[in-house]
Amino acid sequence: MAIDASILFQIAGIGIIVALIHTILKQMGKEEIAQFATLVGFIIVMVIVINELSDLFQQIKSVFLFQG
Amino acid sequence: MEIIQIVILGLIASILYIILKDVNKAFAFFLILITGIIIFLMVIRQITVIFQLIESLGEKANVNGMYMTTILKIIGIAYIAELGANLTKDAGLNSVATKIELAGKIFILLLAIPIITAVIEAIISFIPSA
């Protein structure tokens, strides 16, 4: 059973790239687009995390509480 | 060795967190969250095996099935509450973490009510009624 550590690198990579895009857009003077890019990156990561979280809660439910 | 994998995962997560927290706080928090989830998912598979052992032992000892499920539920609530409290504490919300712990304690007590009443009834039946 191998750990799925790739998701960790995925999130870190998205974070760094989004921060980079934010900085570059800010330097170019496009403040609103920079905020928007950060928001989109945030939402992408949030979707990944929420999928994983629901998986965890399903596991906990089926192991501890026997409700399927 | 699973433990080595978990430790290395934690180390990698810490390094990525240190890089990421100066760049973007929100992503750093997501990183912590996902690390906790991965480690928990790894552990929960082992817990299933232990619980099967406990169940079979309980069946051999003729323990009431209700008590076993109550105990398992209590352990589950403790784990979830701990996870949530630690995550909120990491995010800097100490007061919310305390409330989550309080809620966990209350729900554990709520689940334990049938057991407590059974114990008290047993004690009362020992006392000779004058």
N, CA and C atoms of all chains as a GROMACS GRO file, in nm:
protein
  594
    1MET      N    1   0.084  -0.119   0.000
    1MET     CA    2   0.000   0.000   0.000
    1MET      C    3   0.088   0.125   0.000
    2ALA      N    4   0.088   0.196  -0.110
    2ALA     CA    5   0.172   0.315  -0.120
    2ALA      C    6   0.092   0.440  -0.086
    3ILE      N    7   0.160   0.536  -0.027
    3ILE     CA    8   0.092   0.662   0.004
    3ILE      C    9   0.075   0.742  -0.123
    4ASP      N   10  -0.037   0.812  -0.130
    4ASP     CA   11  -0.060   0.898  -0.245
    4ASP      C   12  -0.006   1.037  -0.211
    5ALA      N   13   0.128   1.051  -0.219
    5ALA     CA   14   0.189   1.178  -0.179
    5ALA      C   15   0.187   1.279  -0.292
    6SER      N   16   0.145   1.234  -0.412
    6SER     CA   17   0.151   1.326  -0.527
    6SER      C   18   0.057   1.443  -0.506
    7ILE      N   19  -0.052   1.418  -0.432
    7ILE     CA   20  -0.150   1.526  -0.409
    7ILE      C   21  -0.086   1.640  -0.330
    8LEU      N   22   0.008   1.602  -0.241
    8LEU     CA   23   0.080   1.702  -0.162
    8LEU      C   24   0.161   1.795  -0.253
    9PHE      N   25   0.236   1.731  -0.345
    9PHE     CA   26   0.316   1.811  -0.438
    9PHE      C   27   0.229   1.892  -0.532
   10GLN      N   28   0.115   1.833  -0.568
   10GLN     CA   29   0.020   1.905  -0.653
   10GLN      C   30  -0.020   2.037  -0.588
   11ILE      N   31  -0.061   2.028  -0.461
   11ILE     CA   32  -0.111   2.149  -0.394
   11ILE      C   33   0.001   2.250  -0.377
   12ALA      N   34   0.120   2.201  -0.336
   12ALA     CA   35   0.232   2.293  -0.320
   12ALA      C   36   0.268   2.360  -0.451
   13GLY      N   37   0.266   2.280  -0.560
   13GLY     CA   38   0.298   2.336  -0.690
   13GLY      C   39   0.198   2.440  -0.734
   14ILE      N   40   0.068   2.407  -0.716
   14ILE     CA   41  -0.035   2.504  -0.754
   14ILE      C   42  -0.018   2.632  -0.674
   15GLY      N   43   0.011   2.616  -0.544
   15GLY     CA   44   0.029   2.734  -0.459
   15GLY      C   45   0.142   2.823  -0.507
   16ILE      N   46   0.257   2.760  -0.538
   16ILE     CA   47   0.373   2.840  -0.580
   16ILE      C   48   0.345   2.907  -0.714
   17ILE      N   49   0.285   2.831  -0.808
   17ILE     CA   50   0.259   2.888  -0.941
   17ILE      C   51   0.160   3.003  -0.932
   18VAL      N   52   0.056   2.983  -0.849
   18VAL     CA   53  -0.044   3.090  -0.835
   18VAL      C   54   0.019   3.215  -0.775
   19ALA      N   55   0.107   3.195  -0.676
   19ALA     CA   56   0.173   3.311  -0.615
   19ALA      C   57   0.260   3.383  -0.718
   20LEU      N   58   0.326   3.301  -0.804
   20LEU     CA   59   0.409   3.359  -0.911
   20LEU      C   60   0.324   3.443  -1.006
   21ILE      N   61   0.212   3.384  -1.051
   21ILE     CA   62   0.123   3.456  -1.143
   21ILE      C   63   0.072   3.584  -1.078
   22HIS      N   64   0.038   3.572  -0.949
   22HIS     CA   65  -0.011   3.689  -0.876
   22HIS      C   66   0.093   3.802  -0.877
   23THR      N   67   0.218   3.763  -0.847
   23THR     CA   68   0.324   3.865  -0.841
   23THR      C   69   0.346   3.929  -0.977
   24ILE      N   70   0.350   3.844  -1.082
   24ILE     CA   71   0.377   3.898  -1.216
   24ILE      C   72   0.266   3.993  -1.259
   25LEU      N   73   0.140   3.950  -1.239
   25LEU     CA   74   0.028   4.034  -1.280
   25LEU      C   75   0.026   4.165  -1.202
   26LYS      N   76   0.066   4.155  -1.073
   26LYS     CA   77   0.069   4.276  -0.992
   26LYS      C   78   0.175   4.373  -1.044
   27GLN      N   79   0.291   4.317  -1.084
   27GLN     CA   80   0.397   4.400  -1.140
   27GLN      C   81   0.352   4.468  -1.268
   28MET      N   82   0.268   4.396  -1.344
   28MET     CA   83   0.220   4.454  -1.469
   28MET      C   84   0.110   4.557  -1.445
   29GLY      N   85   0.067   4.568  -1.321
   29GLY     CA   86  -0.033   4.669  -1.290
   29GLY      C   87  -0.176   4.623  -1.307
   30LYS      N   88  -0.195   4.489  -1.321
   30LYS     CA   89  -0.332   4.437  -1.336
   30LYS      C   90  -0.374   4.372  -1.205
   31GLU      N   91  -0.413   4.460  -1.113
   31GLU     CA   92  -0.444   4.414  -0.977
   31GLU      C   93  -0.565   4.320  -0.974
   32GLU      N   94  -0.670   4.355  -1.048
   32GLU     CA   95  -0.794   4.274  -1.040
   32GLU      C   96  -0.771   4.135  -1.097
   33ILE      N   97  -0.698   4.129  -1.208
   33ILE     CA   98  -0.673   3.998  -1.270
   33ILE      C   99  -0.588   3.912  -1.177
   34ALA      N  100  -0.496   3.975  -1.106
   34ALA     CA  101  -0.413   3.901  -1.010
   34ALA      C  102  -0.500   3.840  -0.901
   35GLN      N  103  -0.591   3.920  -0.846
   35GLN     CA  104  -0.682   3.868  -0.743
   35GLN      C  105  -0.764   3.753  -0.798
   36PHE      N  106  -0.809   3.770  -0.923
   36PHE     CA  107  -0.894   3.666  -0.984
   36PHE      C  108  -0.816   3.536  -1.001
   37ALA      N  109  -0.690   3.547  -1.044
   37ALA     CA  110  -0.607   3.427  -1.061
   37ALA      C  111  -0.589   3.355  -0.929
   38THR      N  112  -0.564   3.432  -0.822
   38THR     CA  113  -0.550   3.371  -0.690
   38THR      C  114  -0.678   3.299  -0.650
   39LEU      N  115  -0.791   3.363  -0.679
   39LEU     CA  116  -0.919   3.303  -0.643
   39LEU      C  117  -0.940   3.171  -0.717
   40VAL      N  118  -0.907   3.169  -0.846
   40VAL     CA  119  -0.926   3.047  -0.925
   40VAL      C  120  -0.837   2.934  -0.872
   41GLY      N  121  -0.710   2.967  -0.843
   41GLY     CA  122  -0.621   2.866  -0.787
   41GLY      C  123  -0.672   2.813  -0.655
   42PHE      N  124  -0.724   2.904  -0.574
   42PHE     CA  125  -0.781   2.866  -0.445
   42PHE      C  126  -0.894   2.766  -0.462
   43ILE      N  127  -0.982   2.795  -0.561
   43ILE     CA  128  -1.097   2.708  -0.582
   43ILE      C  129  -1.052   2.570  -0.630
   44ILE      N  130  -0.951   2.568  -0.719
   44ILE     CA  131  -0.903   2.438  -0.769
   44ILE      C  132  -0.852   2.353  -0.653
   45VAL      N  133  -0.769   2.415  -0.566
   45VAL     CA  134  -0.715   2.340  -0.453
   45VAL      C  135  -0.826   2.298  -0.359
   46MET      N  136  -0.926   2.386  -0.342
   46MET     CA  137  -1.036   2.355  -0.253
   46MET      C  138  -1.111   2.232  -0.301
   47VAL      N  139  -1.132   2.220  -0.433
   47VAL     CA  140  -1.201   2.104  -0.488
   47VAL      C  141  -1.123   1.976  -0.457
   48ILE      N  142  -0.991   1.980  -0.478
   48ILE     CA  143  -0.907   1.862  -0.449
   48ILE      C  144  -0.922   1.823  -0.303
   49VAL      N  145  -0.908   1.925  -0.216
   49VAL     CA  146  -0.909   1.896  -0.072
   49VAL      C  147  -1.044   1.843  -0.028
   50ILE      N  148  -1.152   1.900  -0.083
   50ILE     CA  149  -1.285   1.857  -0.039
   50ILE      C  150  -1.313   1.715  -0.084
   51ASN      N  151  -1.266   1.678  -0.204
   51ASN     CA  152  -1.280   1.539  -0.247
   51ASN      C  153  -1.214   1.444  -0.148
   52GLU      N  154  -1.092   1.479  -0.112
   52GLU     CA  155  -1.016   1.393  -0.019
   52GLU      C  156  -1.085   1.387   0.116
   53LEU      N  157  -1.136   1.503   0.159
   53LEU     CA  158  -1.200   1.511   0.291
   53LEU      C  159  -1.326   1.424   0.295
   54SER      N  160  -1.404   1.427   0.187
   54SER     CA  161  -1.526   1.346   0.186
   54SER      C  162  -1.490   1.198   0.187
   55ASP      N  163  -1.380   1.163   0.119
   55ASP     CA  164  -1.332   1.025   0.120
   55ASP      C  165  -1.300   0.982   0.263
   56LEU      N  166  -1.228   1.073   0.335
   56LEU     CA  167  -1.191   1.042   0.473
   56LEU      C  168  -1.315   1.025   0.559
   57PHE      N  169  -1.413   1.112   0.544
   57PHE     CA  170  -1.531   1.104   0.630
   57PHE      C  171  -1.612   0.978   0.600
   58GLN      N  172  -1.616   0.938   0.472
   58GLN     CA  173  -1.684   0.813   0.440
   58GLN      C  174  -1.616   0.696   0.509
   59GLN      N  175  -1.481   0.697   0.505
   59GLN     CA  176  -1.407   0.588   0.570
   59GLN      C  177  -1.436   0.584   0.718
   60ILE      N  178  -1.432   0.705   0.780
   60ILE     CA  179  -1.456   0.710   0.924
   60ILE      C  180  -1.595   0.659   0.956
   61LYS      N  181  -1.693   0.700   0.876
   61LYS     CA  182  -1.830   0.656   0.901
   61LYS      C  183  -1.839   0.505   0.893
   62SER      N  184  -1.778   0.447   0.789
   62SER     CA  185  -1.794   0.303   0.770
   62SER      C  186  -1.715   0.225   0.873
   63VAL      N  187  -1.604   0.281   0.924
   63VAL     CA  188  -1.524   0.206   1.021
   63VAL      C  189  -1.579   0.222   1.162
   64PHE      N  190  -1.607   0.347   1.202
   64PHE     CA  191  -1.640   0.369   1.341
   64PHE      C  192  -1.790   0.361   1.369
   65LEU      N  193  -1.869   0.415   1.281
   65LEU     CA  194  -2.008   0.438   1.320
   65LEU      C  195  -2.107   0.344   1.254
   66PHE      N  196  -2.058   0.260   1.162
   66PHE     CA  197  -2.142   0.155   1.103
   66PHE      C  198  -2.269   0.208   1.039
   67GLN      N  199  -2.261   0.320   0.974
   67GLN     CA  200  -2.382   0.369   0.909
   67GLN      C  201  -2.368   0.369   0.757
   68GLY      N  202  -2.262   0.312   0.708
   68GLY     CA  203  -2.245   0.298   0.562
   68GLY      C  204  -2.202   0.418   0.494
   69MET      N  205   0.779  -0.087   0.572
   69MET     CA  206   0.758  -0.011   0.697
   69MET      C  207   0.671   0.112   0.669
   70GLU      N  208   0.550   0.107   0.722
   70GLU     CA  209   0.458   0.217   0.698
   70GLU      C  210   0.499   0.342   0.776
   71ILE      N  211   0.558   0.319   0.894
   71ILE     CA  212   0.587   0.434   0.980
   71ILE      C  213   0.692   0.524   0.916
   72ILE      N  214   0.788   0.460   0.844
   72ILE     CA  215   0.889   0.542   0.777
   72ILE      C  216   0.824   0.627   0.669
   73GLN      N  217   0.729   0.566   0.596
   73GLN     CA  218   0.657   0.642   0.493
   73GLN      C  219   0.586   0.762   0.555
   74ILE      N  220   0.520   0.738   0.669
   74ILE     CA  221   0.443   0.846   0.731
   74ILE      C  222   0.536   0.957   0.776
   75VAL      N  223   0.650   0.918   0.838
   75VAL     CA  224   0.743   1.020   0.887
   75VAL      C  225   0.800   1.102   0.772
   76ILE      N  226   0.835   1.032   0.663
   76ILE     CA  227   0.890   1.105   0.549
   76ILE      C  228   0.785   1.197   0.489
   77LEU      N  229   0.661   1.148   0.484
   77LEU     CA  230   0.551   1.234   0.436
   77LEU      C  231   0.540   1.360   0.520
   78GLY      N  232   0.548   1.341   0.654
   78GLY     CA  233   0.540   1.457   0.743
   78GLY      C  234   0.654   1.555   0.719
   79LEU      N  235   0.775   1.501   0.698
   79LEU     CA  236   0.891   1.588   0.675
   79LEU      C  237   0.875   1.667   0.546
   80ILE      N  238   0.831   1.595   0.439
   80ILE     CA  239   0.811   1.664   0.312
   80ILE      C  240   0.706   1.773   0.326
   81ALA      N  241   0.598   1.740   0.397
   81ALA     CA  242   0.491   1.838   0.417
   81ALA      C  243   0.543   1.960   0.492
   82SER      N  244   0.630   1.937   0.594
   82SER     CA  245   0.682   2.050   0.670
   82SER      C  246   0.767   2.141   0.582
   83ILE      N  247   0.852   2.076   0.498
   83ILE     CA  248   0.938   2.158   0.411
   83ILE      C  249   0.853   2.240   0.314
   84LEU      N  250   0.754   2.173   0.251
   84LEU     CA  251   0.667   2.246   0.157
   84LEU      C  252   0.592   2.356   0.229
   85TYR      N  253   0.553   2.329   0.355
   85TYR     CA  254   0.479   2.430   0.431
   85TYR      C  255   0.565   2.553   0.456
   86ILE      N  256   0.690   2.529   0.492
   86ILE     CA  257   0.779   2.643   0.520
   86ILE      C  258   0.799   2.727   0.395
   87ILE      N  259   0.811   2.658   0.279
   87ILE     CA  260   0.824   2.735   0.155
   87ILE      C  261   0.698   2.814   0.126
   88LEU      N  262   0.584   2.746   0.147
   88LEU     CA  263   0.458   2.801   0.098
   88LEU      C  264   0.398   2.907   0.189
   89LYS      N  265   0.433   2.904   0.319
   89LYS     CA  266   0.360   2.992   0.411
   89LYS      C  267   0.398   3.138   0.390
   90ASP      N  268   0.518   3.164   0.339
   90ASP     CA  269   0.554   3.303   0.311
   90ASP      C  270   0.488   3.350   0.182
   91VAL      N  271   0.465   3.254   0.091
   91VAL     CA  272   0.411   3.291  -0.040
   91VAL      C  273   0.260   3.309  -0.032
   92ASN      N  274   0.194   3.209   0.026
   92ASN     CA  275   0.048   3.213   0.028
   92ASN      C  276  -0.002   3.134   0.148
   93LYS      N  277  -0.065   3.204   0.243
   93LYS     CA  278  -0.108   3.141   0.368
   93LYS      C  279  -0.215   3.035   0.346
   94ALA      N  280  -0.311   3.066   0.256
   94ALA     CA  281  -0.426   2.977   0.239
   94ALA      C  282  -0.383   2.841   0.185
   95PHE      N  283  -0.291   2.842   0.089
   95PHE     CA  284  -0.244   2.716   0.032
   95PHE      C  285  -0.164   2.636   0.134
   96ALA      N  286  -0.093   2.708   0.220
   96ALA     CA  287  -0.019   2.639   0.325
   96ALA      C  288  -0.115   2.565   0.418
   97PHE      N  289  -0.228   2.630   0.448
   97PHE     CA  290  -0.327   2.562   0.533
   97PHE      C  291  -0.384   2.439   0.464
   98PHE      N  292  -0.412   2.451   0.333
   98PHE     CA  293  -0.462   2.334   0.262
   98PHE      C  294  -0.362   2.220   0.263
   99LEU      N  295  -0.234   2.258   0.258
   99LEU     CA  296  -0.128   2.157   0.263
   99LEU      C  297  -0.133   2.080   0.395
  100ILE      N  298  -0.149   2.155   0.506
  100ILE     CA  299  -0.159   2.089   0.636
  100ILE      C  300  -0.279   1.996   0.638
  101LEU      N  301  -0.392   2.048   0.587
  101LEU     CA  302  -0.516   1.970   0.588
  101LEU      C  303  -0.499   1.839   0.512
  102ILE      N  304  -0.439   1.847   0.392
  102ILE     CA  305  -0.428   1.728   0.309
  102ILE      C  306  -0.329   1.630   0.372
  103THR      N  307  -0.225   1.681   0.439
  103THR     CA  308  -0.132   1.590   0.506
  103THR      C  309  -0.203   1.512   0.616
  104GLY      N  310  -0.282   1.585   0.696
  104GLY     CA  311  -0.357   1.517   0.801
  104GLY      C  312  -0.449   1.412   0.744
  105ILE      N  313  -0.515   1.445   0.634
  105ILE     CA  314  -0.609   1.350   0.574
  105ILE      C  315  -0.537   1.225   0.526
  106ILE      N  316  -0.421   1.245   0.458
  106ILE     CA  317  -0.349   1.128   0.405
  106ILE      C  318  -0.304   1.036   0.518
  107ILE      N  319  -0.246   1.096   0.624
  107ILE     CA  320  -0.198   1.013   0.734
  107ILE      C  321  -0.314   0.940   0.800
  108PHE      N  322  -0.426   1.012   0.817
  108PHE     CA  323  -0.543   0.951   0.880
  108PHE      C  324  -0.595   0.835   0.796
  109LEU      N  325  -0.598   0.855   0.664
  109LEU     CA  326  -0.646   0.749   0.576
  109LEU      C  327  -0.557   0.626   0.584
  110MET      N  328  -0.426   0.649   0.601
  110MET     CA  329  -0.335   0.535   0.615
  110MET      C  330  -0.363   0.459   0.743
  111VAL      N  331  -0.383   0.537   0.850
  111VAL     CA  332  -0.399   0.474   0.981
  111VAL      C  333  -0.531   0.400   0.991
  112ILE      N  334  -0.634   0.455   0.925
  112ILE     CA  335  -0.768   0.401   0.945
  112ILE      C  336  -0.779   0.258   0.892
  113ARG      N  337  -0.697   0.225   0.792
  113ARG     CA  338  -0.701   0.088   0.741
  113ARG      C  339  -0.648  -0.010   0.845
  114GLN      N  340  -0.545   0.033   0.919
  114GLN     CA  341  -0.493  -0.054   1.025
  114GLN      C  342  -0.594  -0.064   1.139
  115ILE      N  343  -0.664   0.049   1.166
  115ILE     CA  344  -0.760   0.048   1.275
  115ILE      C  345  -0.871  -0.053   1.248
  116THR      N  346  -0.909  -0.068   1.120
  116THR     CA  347  -1.012  -0.165   1.085
  116THR      C  348  -0.973  -0.305   1.132
  117VAL      N  349  -0.846  -0.341   1.112
  117VAL     CA  350  -0.801  -0.474   1.154
  117VAL      C  351  -0.813  -0.489   1.305
  118ILE      N  352  -0.769  -0.384   1.378
  118ILE     CA  353  -0.775  -0.389   1.524
  118ILE      C  354  -0.920  -0.403   1.571
  119PHE      N  355  -1.010  -0.331   1.504
  119PHE     CA  356  -1.150  -0.336   1.544
  119PHE      C  357  -1.210  -0.473   1.520
  120GLN      N  358  -1.167  -0.538   1.410
  120GLN     CA  359  -1.216  -0.674   1.387
  120GLN      C  360  -1.173  -0.766   1.501
  121LEU      N  361  -1.048  -0.747   1.547
  121LEU     CA  362  -1.000  -0.826   1.660
  121LEU      C  363  -1.086  -0.800   1.783
  122ILE      N  364  -1.113  -0.670   1.812
  122ILE     CA  365  -1.191  -0.636   1.930
  122ILE      C  366  -1.331  -0.696   1.921
  123GLU      N  367  -1.390  -0.688   1.799
  123GLU     CA  368  -1.524  -0.743   1.781
  123GLU      C  369  -1.527  -0.893   1.809
  124SER      N  370  -1.428  -0.963   1.752
  124SER     CA  371  -1.430  -1.109   1.769
  124SER      C  372  -1.407  -1.145   1.915
  125LEU      N  373  -1.319  -1.070   1.984
  125LEU     CA  374  -1.297  -1.094   2.126
  125LEU      C  375  -1.425  -1.071   2.205
  126GLY      N  376  -1.495  -0.964   2.170
  126GLY     CA  377  -1.619  -0.933   2.240
  126GLY      C  378  -1.724  -1.041   2.219
  127GLU      N  379  -1.729  -1.094   2.096
  127GLU     CA  380  -1.826  -1.200   2.070
  127GLU      C  381  -1.792  -1.325   2.149
  128LYS      N  382  -1.662  -1.354   2.160
  128LYS     CA  383  -1.622  -1.474   2.236
  128LYS      C  384  -1.654  -1.457   2.383
  129ALA      N  385  -1.641  -1.332   2.434
  129ALA     CA  386  -1.664  -1.308   2.576
  129ALA      C  387  -1.811  -1.281   2.604
  130ASN      N  388  -1.897  -1.293   2.500
  130ASN     CA  389  -2.041  -1.269   2.517
  130ASN      C  390  -2.073  -1.130   2.568
  131VAL      N  391  -1.996  -1.031   2.521
  131VAL     CA  392  -2.028  -0.894   2.559
  131VAL      C  393  -2.145  -0.847   2.474
  132ASN      N  394  -2.234  -0.770   2.536
  132ASN     CA  395  -2.348  -0.716   2.463
  132ASN      C  396  -2.300  -0.633   2.344
  133GLY      N  397  -2.359  -0.659   2.226
  133GLY     CA  398  -2.314  -0.590   2.104
  133GLY      C  399  -2.331  -0.441   2.112
  134MET      N  400  -2.432  -0.396   2.188
  134MET     CA  401  -2.457  -0.253   2.201
  134MET      C  402  -2.337  -0.182   2.264
  135TYR      N  403  -2.277  -0.245   2.363
  135TYR     CA  404  -2.162  -0.182   2.430
  135TYR      C  405  -2.045  -0.168   2.334
  136MET      N  406  -2.025  -0.272   2.252
  136MET     CA  407  -1.911  -0.266   2.159
  136MET      C  408  -1.930  -0.152   2.060
  137THR      N  409  -2.051  -0.141   2.001
  137THR     CA  410  -2.072  -0.033   1.903
  137THR      C  411  -2.058   0.103   1.969
  138THR      N  412  -2.105   0.112   2.096
  138THR     CA  413  -2.091   0.241   2.166
  138THR      C  414  -1.945   0.278   2.180
  139ILE      N  415  -1.863   0.179   2.218
  139ILE     CA  416  -1.721   0.208   2.238
  139ILE      C  417  -1.657   0.251   2.106
  140LEU      N  418  -1.692   0.179   1.998
  140LEU     CA  419  -1.632   0.215   1.869
  140LEU      C  420  -1.673   0.355   1.827
  141LYS      N  421  -1.802   0.388   1.850
  141LYS     CA  422  -1.849   0.522   1.815
  141LYS      C  423  -1.774   0.628   1.895
  142ILE      N  424  -1.751   0.598   2.025
  142ILE     CA  425  -1.682   0.696   2.109
  142ILE      C  426  -1.540   0.718   2.059
  143ILE      N  427  -1.473   0.608   2.021
  143ILE     CA  428  -1.336   0.624   1.969
  143ILE      C  429  -1.338   0.706   1.841
  144GLY      N  430  -1.438   0.679   1.755
  144GLY     CA  431  -1.448   0.754   1.630
  144GLY      C  432  -1.468   0.902   1.655
  145ILE      N  433  -1.559   0.935   1.748
  145ILE     CA  434  -1.583   1.076   1.779
  145ILE      C  435  -1.456   1.141   1.833
  146ALA      N  436  -1.383   1.069   1.917
  146ALA     CA  437  -1.260   1.125   1.974
  146ALA      C  438  -1.160   1.156   1.863
  147TYR      N  439  -1.145   1.062   1.767
  147TYR     CA  440  -1.049   1.085   1.659
  147TYR      C  441  -1.088   1.205   1.575
  148ILE      N  442  -1.218   1.212   1.536
  148ILE     CA  443  -1.261   1.321   1.448
  148ILE      C  444  -1.246   1.455   1.518
  149ALA      N  445  -1.288   1.458   1.647
  149ALA     CA  446  -1.281   1.585   1.720
  149ALA      C  447  -1.136   1.631   1.734
  150GLU      N  448  -1.046   1.535   1.759
  150GLU     CA  449  -0.905   1.568   1.771
  150GLU      C  450  -0.852   1.627   1.640
  151LEU      N  451  -0.888   1.561   1.528
  151LEU     CA  452  -0.844   1.609   1.397
  151LEU      C  453  -0.891   1.752   1.372
  152GLY      N  454  -1.021   1.774   1.394
  152GLY     CA  455  -1.077   1.907   1.368
  152GLY      C  456  -1.016   2.011   1.460
  153ALA      N  457  -1.000   1.975   1.588
  153ALA     CA  458  -0.946   2.073   1.683
  153ALA      C  459  -0.803   2.109   1.647
  154ASN      N  460  -0.723   2.009   1.609
  154ASN     CA  461  -0.584   2.038   1.574
  154ASN      C  462  -0.574   2.125   1.449
  155LEU      N  463  -0.662   2.096   1.351
  155LEU     CA  464  -0.656   2.175   1.227
  155LEU      C  465  -0.694   2.319   1.254
  156THR      N  466  -0.802   2.339   1.332
  156THR     CA  467  -0.842   2.477   1.360
  156THR      C  468  -0.736   2.547   1.443
  157LYS      N  469  -0.669   2.472   1.532
  157LYS     CA  470  -0.562   2.532   1.612
  157LYS      C  471  -0.448   2.577   1.521
  158ASP      N  472  -0.416   2.492   1.421
  158ASP     CA  473  -0.309   2.530   1.327
  158ASP      C  474  -0.345   2.655   1.248
  159ALA      N  475  -0.476   2.670   1.221
  159ALA     CA  476  -0.520   2.788   1.146
  159ALA      C  477  -0.524   2.911   1.234
  160GLY      N  478  -0.497   2.894   1.364
  160GLY     CA  479  -0.492   3.009   1.453
  160GLY      C  480  -0.621   3.038   1.525
  161LEU      N  481  -0.718   2.947   1.515
  161LEU     CA  482  -0.847   2.968   1.582
  161LEU      C  483  -0.854   2.884   1.708
  162ASN      N  484  -0.785   2.931   1.811
  162ASN     CA  485  -0.779   2.852   1.933
  162ASN      C  486  -0.914   2.837   2.001
  163SER      N  487  -0.994   2.944   1.996
  163SER     CA  488  -1.123   2.937   2.065
  163SER      C  489  -1.216   2.836   1.997
  164VAL      N  490  -1.213   2.834   1.863
  164VAL     CA  491  -1.297   2.737   1.793
  164VAL      C  492  -1.252   2.595   1.822
  165ALA      N  493  -1.119   2.577   1.830
  165ALA     CA  494  -1.066   2.444   1.861
  165ALA      C  495  -1.116   2.397   1.998
  166THR      N  496  -1.116   2.489   2.095
  166THR     CA  497  -1.166   2.452   2.228
  166THR      C  498  -1.312   2.412   2.222
  167LYS      N  499  -1.390   2.485   2.139
  167LYS     CA  500  -1.533   2.452   2.127
  167LYS      C  501  -1.551   2.316   2.064
  168ILE      N  502  -1.468   2.284   1.964
  168ILE     CA  503  -1.480   2.152   1.900
  168ILE      C  504  -1.450   2.042   2.000
  169GLU      N  505  -1.348   2.065   2.083
  169GLU     CA  506  -1.317   1.965   2.185
  169GLU      C  507  -1.432   1.950   2.283
  170LEU      N  508  -1.491   2.063   2.321
  170LEU     CA  509  -1.606   2.058   2.411
  170LEU      C  510  -1.719   1.977   2.350
  171ALA      N  511  -1.746   2.003   2.220
  171ALA     CA  512  -1.855   1.931   2.153
  171ALA      C  513  -1.825   1.782   2.150
  172GLY      N  514  -1.698   1.746   2.125
  172GLY     CA  515  -1.660   1.605   2.126
  172GLY      C  516  -1.687   1.541   2.260
  173LYS      N  517  -1.649   1.612   2.368
  173LYS     CA  518  -1.672   1.557   2.502
  173LYS      C  519  -1.820   1.538   2.528
  174ILE      N  520  -1.900   1.639   2.488
  174ILE     CA  521  -2.044   1.631   2.514
  174ILE      C  522  -2.104   1.511   2.440
  175PHE      N  523  -2.064   1.493   2.313
  175PHE     CA  524  -2.124   1.383   2.236
  175PHE      C  525  -2.080   1.247   2.290
  176ILE      N  526  -1.954   1.241   2.339
  176ILE     CA  527  -1.909   1.116   2.399
  176ILE      C  528  -1.992   1.084   2.522
  177LEU      N  529  -2.016   1.186   2.604
  177LEU     CA  530  -2.097   1.167   2.725
  177LEU      C  531  -2.237   1.123   2.688
  178LEU      N  532  -2.291   1.184   2.581
  178LEU     CA  533  -2.426   1.151   2.535
  178LEU      C  534  -2.434   1.005   2.494
  179LEU      N  535  -2.329   0.957   2.424
  179LEU     CA  536  -2.330   0.817   2.381
  179LEU      C  537  -2.315   0.723   2.499
  180ALA      N  538  -2.249   0.772   2.605
  180ALA     CA  539  -2.221   0.684   2.719
  180ALA      C  540  -2.337   0.676   2.815
  181ILE      N  541  -2.445   0.753   2.792
  181ILE     CA  542  -2.558   0.756   2.886
  181ILE      C  543  -2.616   0.618   2.914
  182PRO      N  544  -2.642   0.534   2.811
  182PRO     CA  545  -2.696   0.401   2.843
  182PRO      C  546  -2.605   0.319   2.932
  183ILE      N  547  -2.473   0.329   2.908
  183ILE     CA  548  -2.379   0.252   2.991
  183ILE      C  549  -2.380   0.305   3.134
  184ILE      N  550  -2.381   0.438   3.148
  184ILE     CA  551  -2.379   0.496   3.282
  184ILE      C  552  -2.504   0.455   3.359
  185THR      N  553  -2.621   0.461   3.291
  185THR     CA  554  -2.743   0.421   3.360
  185THR      C  555  -2.739   0.274   3.399
  186ALA      N  556  -2.683   0.190   3.313
  186ALA     CA  557  -2.672   0.047   3.347
  186ALA      C  558  -2.587   0.028   3.471
  187VAL      N  559  -2.475   0.102   3.478
  187VAL     CA  560  -2.387   0.090   3.595
  187VAL      C  561  -2.460   0.135   3.720
  188ILE      N  562  -2.530   0.249   3.710
  188ILE     CA  563  -2.597   0.301   3.829
  188ILE      C  564  -2.708   0.206   3.874
  189GLU      N  565  -2.780   0.148   3.777
  189GLU     CA  566  -2.886   0.052   3.816
  189GLU      C  567  -2.826  -0.070   3.883
  190ALA      N  568  -2.711  -0.115   3.832
  190ALA     CA  569  -2.646  -0.230   3.896
  190ALA      C  570  -2.607  -0.198   4.039
  191ILE      N  571  -2.552  -0.076   4.061
  191ILE     CA  572  -2.512  -0.037   4.196
  191ILE      C  573  -2.633  -0.030   4.287
  192ILE      N  574  -2.743   0.027   4.234
  192ILE     CA  575  -2.864   0.041   4.317
  192ILE      C  576  -2.918  -0.096   4.354
  193SER      N  577  -2.909  -0.192   4.260
  193SER     CA  578  -2.962  -0.324   4.294
  193SER      C  579  -2.878  -0.394   4.398
  194PHE      N  580  -2.750  -0.352   4.415
  194PHE     CA  581  -2.668  -0.411   4.520
  194PHE      C  582  -2.709  -0.360   4.658
  195ILE      N  583  -2.755  -0.233   4.661
  195ILE     CA  584  -2.789  -0.175   4.791
  195ILE      C  585  -2.915  -0.242   4.844
  196PRO      N  586  -2.909  -0.301   4.961
  196PRO     CA  587  -3.029  -0.364   5.018
  196PRO      C  588  -3.132  -0.260   5.058
  197SER      N  589  -3.254  -0.276   5.010
  197SER     CA  590  -3.357  -0.179   5.046
  197SER      C  591  -3.407  -0.209   5.185
  198ALA      N  592  -3.392  -0.109   5.270
  198ALA     CA  593  -3.421  -0.130   5.412
  198ALA      C  594  -3.570  -0.147   5.438
   0.00000   0.00000   0.00000
